[in-house]
Amino acid sequence: MTITLEVGLAAHRYPIRIGSGLLGDTKTWRGAIRGTHALIVSDSNVAPLYAERLHDALARAPGAPVHCETRVLPAGEAHKNLDAASAVMDALAQLGATRDACVLALGGGVVGDIAGFAAACWMRGIDFVQFPTTLLAMVDSSVGGKTGVDHPAGKNLIGAFHQPRAVIADLDVLATLSDRELRAGLAEVVKTACIGDADFFAWLEAHADELLARDIDALTHAIARCCRFKAGVVERDERETGERALLNFGHTFGHALETEAGYGALLHGEAVAIGMLLAARLAAQLGMADAADTGRLRALLERLDLPTAMPGGTAADALLARMRLDKKNRAGTLRLVLWRGIGRVEIAERVDDAAVMGVLGGARGE
């Protein structure tokens, strides 16, 4: 069974398809590729497993592109930089890609962000299709058109909004996903529930074991629920001028942790798990939320075997300095996504540095 959702933007509508066997089922995605040039972008972990399958399926499809190549990037967040985006654009140049070309992003969030950013830049914007191969990418980064690369000063500081032509989530690829990557993806699933769906949070508490065991029905339900929620937010606020910023719950802390630890030391989902708990604690400290909800969040993260404490040796003042570069900040003051409890988040303006330092100072090595 294939579930089809839709992101319905005023200027661009595109499908999200979730199911098994979709990589080889060109009926579900061939229509998103319009021109005669296609570039598959993958990484050194994913390409040996799935790039040939995607390439062969495309070659067999009716009206297949005349020119199709694959560019393999080094795997990992440490390589999500301008050099990687430039390598994709070099491949597009070698392919002779024109404005009707399409980039196929086959990989996790890092590949999707790099490939989408290169597509946004090439000839001021060409098509791309997301083929997410991690749970995290399926439930979050592949949907919504945020693309970009990291800078030594911070995560995702260089980027563009560029919507895909389609998102194709083939559940079969999760069979080769490591347990650690699966858990990191579940952090983003928890984030969705924290933001706006208390009933979904309770469902996660009841089905945590099935998710960890890769039960296909549980995973399908979670992925579809997250995609449906995010699609609705993106439709209402594509460029993150308001509501969409709420999707960053835990991310200001988390991005700072990723950057300070060195890209790749913490997986994105692991950093977000710690960041959500820090945000919940800060909200409780500021009197915005009940500490009991913080306890429920911590218990769920622990059941999913996700980290809940900052790595040892992390300097609170260094993290605060990183957080000041967050894109949500205005006029030099901290703006953080905090909650009023499970399922109710909001932007907190002018958050006091001392309160943030107090939470950071008490969150090491718990």
Phi, psi and omega in degrees: 000135177248128175265129178242122174247175180218140169262115187253083177272158183300319184261353187197123176246142178210153182271153166244119182245130184234123180174186180260146176074018187284333179302319182269354183264086187295342178299333184276347184215350184301325182294344180280348182257114191258334189256197183256000179236131177224138178237118174275124177249124180219187178233176188292344175274317188273322185305315180298338183271321193227348185296318180295322179298316180292318180299315181294320179297318179295320181295329182276344186290145176302136180067033183300148176304143180292325183237120178220126179229168177236133173244122182258125180258157172297142183279147171114152180301330181299340182255011179273082187214181182296331178298319180293316178298320178296322178297322177294318180291327173299318180294322177296321178296316180295329179284341185076031186294129177254188188293345177262013178285165180223136174259130178254112183270106183249096181166195178276199184298325180296311179298316180300318180293316181293310183297318179295322178294317177299320178296323178295327184273326187294121181051035179064023172125111174237172183292151165212154180237135180267125171241078185293138181243005173239157178298319181301315180293323180297319187270348187219287196290336181283344185253129171115348171082013173279123179230156178161181180226166181273162174230151179307334180280341182175166184278136174058031180283343179243120183184186181206153169275121181209107187284141176287167174278336179193157172238122184241105183257099179271110185295338181298331183290343179291345179296333181261005179282136179293157178300321180296317179293323177299313180298321179298321176295324179295335176298319178289331174296314177301320180303317179302316180294320180299324186287314189205024184207083181296327178294321177294323177300315179296322177298319178297319177300323182279339187238019181302318183295321178295321178297316179295330179277002178064035175299123189295324180292318180295316180295318180299316179299314183294316181297313182297320181295318179294315181295320180296318179296312183293321179302318179297318179295315181296321178299324182276338186206074186298320189261015176058051175266352181203260189302324185298333178301335180294339178293350181269018177306123181086350189277330178296313173296314185296315179298320178298319178296316179300314183292316183292324180286341186099123185306125179108338180293319173247134171292153183305313181297325177296317179295321179294322178301311178298317182297320178297318181293321176297318179296320179295319178295320179295318178299319178295319180296325180276001179079016181274334188214160179281136179297339179297325178292323174301319179296319178296319179296313180299318181297320180292317179299320179293322177297328179272007177059043177255151180291147179234003180229150177293148176302145178302142179086001179286128182271123182299319182293326178292321177295318179299320178298319177296319182296334180292341178272001182299141186292343180281342184294151178223140175052036175075011179248149181284129171242119184238148172274113179238173181237160171261008184135174184302124178089006183220095180248161180203166175275126175261121183271149172049052180291134185290132180302321183296323178294318178296316180297324179296319178291316181296320183293338181257013188244020182268131169055035181289000000 
